[in-house]
């Protein structure tokens, strides 16, 4: 898988489709890797006429991991002491700018899921000239809305697994807990995904540092009111990890944003809903073309 130097880091990425087509950048979430965007989902986007780019955020997958980023003290960060925060969501957004520079792309359609939605929002705020359209999926404007259920919140502070079998079992249990109750994924699919992610790279400390970035980053509501690009917000009505109020707040903050609420969807990308999610993305990019 290729990588590029971006914002002083090495970012691993992959592309699908025709480079002559409009570029569509996919940004994944907390502790996620580019493979968390399902291959077939990406292929279907490419078939819609997009040049699809997916990548590993810093501190995840095959992108740069730096020991000097240290171990964040989450309790202290929540209490207001941010001395152990290694980076913010704005830094992850700056990584995107560096990635686009390295790929020679001036402007892209941006799609972000979960923390990736937060990064996509921040990138749109910080680099408005580089965004043709924004799609924020199962995300939020900040920590005051979209709060997780107690059961879902518990998985965010789960201790690292001691071995592969335990890590895979924990990942499957988490996927089942936060996933779509209306569209439960087959057990074998959850196991396959968990094994693939573990074998590519298991890096729970990076997940903790990304979580620290989420907690320490400022609320985006006021900044999102200045966004002028076509925006669609997709959210599951049954999402327990970032509850629906997060999506509602995002759509309310961005002028003219469309909110698409999907019944039965939790905090994942269930295969039966791909047509509706892809349609929402495509329709929003068409608004950008007419913008």
N, C-alpha and C positions, 0 to 999 in steps of 0.2 A: 504494500500500500504506500503511495507516495506521501512525502511530507515536504513542508516548506518552512522557511524562516519567516516568522511573523511576530512583530512587536517584541523582538528579542527572544522568542521562544520557537521551538519546533512543533508545528501542528501537523498531525496526521489527517489526511483527508481522502475522499474518494469522489469521483464524478460519474454520472450516468447520463446518457443522452447526447444530443448534438450540440457542440459548443456554439453553434450559430443560433441556437434557440435562446429565448430569454432565460437568464440565470435565476435559479431558485435555490436559495441557501436554507438548509435545514439545521436548526440549532437544538441540541438535545439537553436533557435536564440533569438533575442532581445525581452525581455518581454514574451517569449514563455514558455510553460510548456511541460512536457513529452507527454501530450495528443495531442499536436500539431503534433506529429507523428501519423497519423491516424491508428487506431487499425487494420484495414484490410491491410493496407500497411505493418505493422509490421508482421502480420500473413503470408502474402505472402513471406516476407523475411525468416521467420522461415521455411516455406514450402520448400524454396530453400536450406535448410540445414544449417541455421545459428542459433546460440543461441543469440537472440536479447536482448539488454539491452537499455532501454531508461530511462532518469532521468531528474529531475528538477535541472537546474543550481542554484547556490546560488542566493538569492534575487528574486526567482521566484517560483511559485507553492507552494509545501509543504516543500521545503528545507529551510535552515536557513535564517532568516532575522534579521539583527542587527540594532537597532536604532542608535548605535554609528557610523554607516557608514555615517550618516548625509545626507545633501542635497547638491549635487554638483552644483557649479556655472558653467553652461555650457559655457556661454559667456566668462568667465575668462579662462576656460580650453582651449577654441579655441584660445584665445589670448596668451596662453603660461603659464598661472598661474595654476599649477596643485595641488595646496594646498588642494583643496576640493575633489580630486579624491580618492575614498575609496579603490579601487582595480583596477588591470589591467587584460587584457586578459590572461596574464601569470599566474595570481592567479587562474583564472577559469580553466586553463589547469592543474594547480597543484591539483585542486579539483578532476579532472579525475583520476590522479595518485592515489590519496587517495581512490577514489571509487574502482578502480581496486584492490588495496591492500586489501580493506575490502571484496571484492568478491573473492579474491584468484585467480585473473586472471593476468598472467604475461604479456600477449601480446594479442592484439585485432586488428581487422579491425575497422577503425574509419570512420564514415560518419557524416559530419557536414553540416547544412543548415544555410545560412545567417550568423549571428554572430556565430552560431555553427560551421560554416565552418572556421571562423577566429580562434576560439578556437581549432578546430581540427588541423589546420595548426600549431598553436603555440605548441600544445601538441606534434605533430610530430617532431617539431624542438627541443623542450626541453627534450623530452623523446623518442628518436628514437628507443631505444631497446624495447619499449613497443608497437610499431605500426607495424602491419603486412602489412597493406595497408591503403591508404588515399583516401577518396572521398570527395571533396569539392563541395557543391551544392549552387548555387546562392550566391556566396561569393566573396571576394576580398582580395588583399594583403595588402591594406592600404587605406588611405583616398584620395590618389592622383588619383586613378582610380575607376571606377564603381560608379561615382558620381550620386546621384539620380536626377530625373527630379524635377523641382520646386514644382510641385503638390505633388509628393511623399515625398519630403523633408519636406513639411509642416506637414505631419502626425507625424513626429518624434518629433516635439515640441508642439504637441497638449496638451492643459491643461487637467488635470484629469476630468473624468465625475463625476457629483455630485450624481448619483444614478444608480441603475441597468439598468433601461430602457435606460438611456442616454449612459451608457457604452456599452451596447449591440448594440445600433444603431450606435455608433461611430465605433465599431469593424467591423460591417457588411459593413459600408461605406468604411472603410480602406481596407478591404479584396477585395471589389469590385474595388477600385482604383488601388491597386497594383497587383491584381490577374491576371490570364492568360486570355488575350482577346480572344485567340483562343479556350479556354476551360472554359467558364464561369460556375462557380459552381451554383447550384440551390439556390435560396434565402433561402429556408427552411433549407438547409444544413449549410449555413453561420450563420443563426440565432441560430441553435442548437449548433454549435461549440462555438459561442460567449457566449451563456448562460452557457454552460458547463464550459468554462474557468472562467467566472465571479464567478460562484457558487463554484468552487474549490478554487480559491483565486484571488481577485482583488488587485493588488499591483503596481500601477503606479510609485511610488517612486523607486521601484526596477528597473523598466524599465529605468528610468532616470539615475540611478547609473550605470547600464550596458552600457547605451549609453555613459556615461562619460568614462568608461573603453575603449570603442572602440576609442573614440577621442584621449585619452591620450596615448594609446599603440603605440609603434613604428611600422613603416612599416616592413613587413615581407619579402620583396623581396629578399634581400641578404641572409637571413637565409634559405629561401626556396630553394636556389640554392644548398644547401648542402643535401637536402632530397634525399634519395636513395631508398625508398620503392615505389612499384608500386602506381601510382597516377592517378585518373581520375577526371576531372573537368566537372561538369554538370551545364549548365546555360541556362536560357530562353532568346531567342532572343528579347523578348518583355518585359523584366524585367525593370520596371521604378524605383524601389527602390535601387537596386544595378545593375546598367546597365552592359551590356555585356562586356565592357572593363575590369571590375573587374575579370570576369572569364577568359578572354583572358590573362590578366596579370598573373593570378595564374598559368595557364597552361604553359605560357612562362617561368615562374620562376623555376618550378620544372623540373629537367632533365628527359626527357622521358615521361612526363605527356601526357595523352590523353585528348582532349577537345571535349565534346559532347554538341553541341548547339541545342536546341530544339525550333523549330519554334512555335509561338503562346503561348509559356510559359512565364508567368510573374513571380511574386515573391510569388509563392505558389507551392504546389505539386498537380497538377490537376490529378484527377483519370484516365483519358484516357491516360496519359503519364506514369503511374506507371510501365507498362511492360518495357518501354524503360529505365526508371531510375533504376529499379531493375536489368535489364540486364546489365547496365553499372557497377553497384556495383558488381554483381556476376562475370562478366568478369574480373574486376580489381582484385578481390580477388583470382581468378584462376591464374592470373599472379604472385601473391604473392606466391602461392603454388609452382610455378615453378621457383621462384626467387632464 
